[in-house]
């Protein structure tokens, strides 16, 4: 059963409470998403570590309920 964007966002924010999360359903099928996650928790982390943090937040749903996720992560911009 596919996941909806709200569930993905909720899981990510559960692990990264300050995260700004933008989810886009790429194919309109609830299986292929793109996500932009911006969080101060990523400061000092490599891109791989940032992605691992997001995948951990998804609690093993990647490859099952969540078929594909094109992931972009970054730290907040300071002005």
Buried (B, 14 or more C-beta within 10 A) or exposed (E): EEBEBEBBBEBBBEBBEEBEBEBEBEEEEBBBBBBBBBBEBBEEBEEEEBBEBBBEBBEEBBEEBBBEBEBBBEBEEEE
